[in-house]
Amino acid sequence: MHVLQKTQKIVRYQNQQGKIHYGIVEDEMILQLSSSFAELVNKEIKYDGVKVKYSDVKILEPVKPSKVVNFGWTYAGHAKETGGEANLVEPFLFLKPLSSLIADKEKIILPPNELSNQVELEGEVALVIGKRGKNIKEEDALDYVFGCTIFNDVTARDLTKKDPQFTRGKGFDTFGPLGPYIVTGVDPTNLRIVTTLNGRVVQDGNTNEMSLSIPFLISWLSQVMTLEPGDILATGSPSGSCPIKSGDEVVVEVENIGRLCNGVQ
């Protein structure tokens, strides 16, 4: 039994025999684990002695959450560009279905034009909850974060602008790219987010620009719903959200975490 180090990259993948494992990423290799997610969040890891090449396995979403919670309009610039309200006193909250989640390198599938013809990208930092929490104090909030990953809150903007709530515009299958791994020991309150569309920078922001702090968001949310280990909290997108079309490639890069890359079809 080993104790999880402060900063490590934890990946969930399917090996060539079809079995799903967690592993620790070291350069181009993965140290395969027999640990469950519950053991990982308790900072206990069990190496099974196998090493695999990162490029030889299928990378999966880094966790199977009980819920995906999204905070909207946490950056003033993004709120203004999408017709929202900047500098909210309380968060704007919505959920994404688990069926929206896809992994790094998987395709974002656009809905038929008769359903939506304005799908946009939104690069974000996502928090992975590590322990059950309800009515969490703001000063304790970051203790409930197991690690950070990357999220692309793909959005049918024409639908969110006309529907009274966001479920349809946010909820299509493949509208939730997540990953490629969870990084532990990272301070989520000061992370640069750069999103490129076909190699061109379209978003460049930092979580320190958020109008509501991450500890506040966690505490506030925990008064509404119990947070469970593995839950994903997407913290919102900086300005620069823009349309995507079939054939595009979207890369969301977050410092100290990595790159989430998805083609569009």
N, C-alpha and C positions, 0 to 999 in steps of 0.2 A: 504494500500500500504506500502510495506517495501522496504528498500534499500538493495541491495545485499552487503553482507559483503565481505571483501577483499579476504579471503580464504574460499571457499566453494566447495563442490563436487556437480556438477549438472549432473543429470542422465536423460536420455530419455527412456521411457519404455512404455510397453503395459500392462494395468491392466487385471484382470480376466474377465472383461466385454468387452474386445477388444478395449478399448479406449486408445489413446496415450496421455501421459502427460510428462511434465518435472517435476522434483522433486529435492529436496535438500536431500542429503544422510547424515544421522546422525546415526552412529553406524550401527545397523542392520535394521534401519527403513528409510523410505523415506517420507519426508513431501511433499505431493502432491501440485502442483502448477496449477493455471489456466493461467499462463503467457505464452505468445508466446516467441520464440527465440528472436524476435526483442525487446520485452520488457526486456528480460534478459540481452541483451548486453547493454541496457540503464540503467542497474543496478537497475531495478525495478522488484520486485517479488510480486506475489499475491498468498498467501496461500488460498487453498479452504477448509481447515479444516480437510482434510482426511490424515490419516497416513496409510501406507501400509508396510508390511514386504518386505525387499529387495528380499528375497528368494521366495516370492510369485508372483512376476511379471516377465515378459519377458523383459530383458534388450536389448535395441536397440542401433544402432549406435548413438552416442551422438548428432549428428547434421546431417542435410541433406544439404551438401554443394553445391554450384554451380560448384565447381571444386576442384580436388585433385591435388595439385602441389607437385612434389617430387624433392628434390635436391640430386644429386648423387655425390659420391666421395668427400664428405665434411670431411671425416676422412682419413688421409693418409694411414693408415693400411688397411682399406677396399678397397681403390682404388688400392693398390698394389696387394691384394689377388684376385681381380676380373679382373685384366688386365687393370685397368683404369689409370688415370694420377693423381699422388699425388700433393697436394699443388697447386691447380688450382688458377689462378688469377681471373677468373670468374666462376660462378657455372655451373655445368652440369645439365641441366633441362629436366624433362619429366613429362608427365601427366598420371594419372590413370583414367580409366573410372569409373563413379559412380557405375556401375554394379559390380565392383570388391569389393565393401565394404560389410563387414559382421561385426556382433557385437561380443562382448565377449561371449565365450562359443559356438559359432557357428563353423561349420566345414569348414576347408580348403579342398576343393575338388581338388585332383590332376587331371590334364588332362590325356587323354589316352597316353600310352607310345609312340604311333606313332607321337604324337604332341610334347611331351617333356618327357625326362627321367632324368632330373636334376633340380628339384625344390628346392630352398633354402629359408631359413628364413633370415630376416633382421629386427631386433628390432630397433625402432626409437622413438624419441620424436616428437610429432606433435603439431603444433600451430593451434589454432582456431581463425580466424580473427573476430574482434568485430565491426569494422566500415569500411565503404567504404574508399578506399585510392588509390591515383594515384600520382606518383612522390613523394613518401614519403621520407623525409629527414632521414638519418641514425640515427641522434640523437633523432628523434621522433618515430622511428619504433616500439619500444615495446609498445607504447601507442595504437597501432592498434591491439594488441594481447588481446583477451578476456580471454583466458585461454589455458591450455595445456592438452593434452591427449596422448594416446599411439598408435603407429601404427606398424604394421608388414608388411613391403614391400616385400611380397612373390614374388619370382622371378624365372622364368624358365631360369636358367643361360645358358643352352645350346643354347637358342634362342637369348638372349641378346648378346652372343658372336659372333653369325653369322649374325644377322640382322643388317642393317645399322642404325636402330633406335630401341628404346626399347619398342614400343607400344605392340607388340605381347607378348614378354616375361614377361611384367609387367601387362598385361591387362586381364588375364583370370578372369572369375567370381570367387569370394571368395578370390582373391589374395590381398585383402586390409582389414585385420582385424583392427578394430578401436574401442577405448574405454578403459575401460567401461564407464567412465564419463569424464567430463571436470572439471579441477581444476583451480579455479581462484586464482590470487595473488601469483603465483609461478614464480620465476625467471628462465626462460628457459635456461639461459646461463651457468648454473652450476648444472646439473642434472645427477646423475649416472644411467646408463642403464645396466641392467643385464638380459640376455636372457638364459633360460634353455631349453634344449631338453631332454624330459623324465627325468627331475630332474638333469641333468648334465649341469653345466655352460659352455656355448659356446661363449658368448659375455659378456664382462665387460668393459664398457667405460664410458665416461662422456662428456657432451656437451661442457665442457671447453677445450676439445681436438680438437675441430673442426678447420680446417684450414681456414675457412671463418666464420666470426662471424654471429650470428643470426640477429642482426640489419642490417648488410650489406646485408644479403640475402633478407630480407624483402624489403629494399630500392631498391635494384637492380631489384628484381622481379616486383615491382610496376612501374618501368619505362617501363616494357614490357606489363603488363596487369593490369587492374584495379582489386584491391582486394575487395571482397564483404563480408559482414557479414556471418559467417558460413564457409567460405572457409577453407580448410585444407592445411597446409603447412608442409609436412613431411621433417624433417631436415637432413636426412641421417643416415646411419648406421655405428657403429664402427666395427672394425675387428671381425672376428669369424663367418661370414656367412657360413652356412653349409647345406648339403642336408637334406631334410625331406622325410619321406615315410609314407604310410598308417599305421595307428595305433599309430603314434607318438603324443606327446602332446608338444606344444610350449607355453612357458610362457615368456612374456616380462614384466619385472618389472622396473618401473622408480620411483626413490625416490621422495617422497612428492606427487606422483600421484596415484600409485596403480599397479595392475597386470592385464594384458590382456592375457587371456588363451584360446587357440584354439586347438582342436584336428585336426588330419589330416586323410583324408579318400581317 
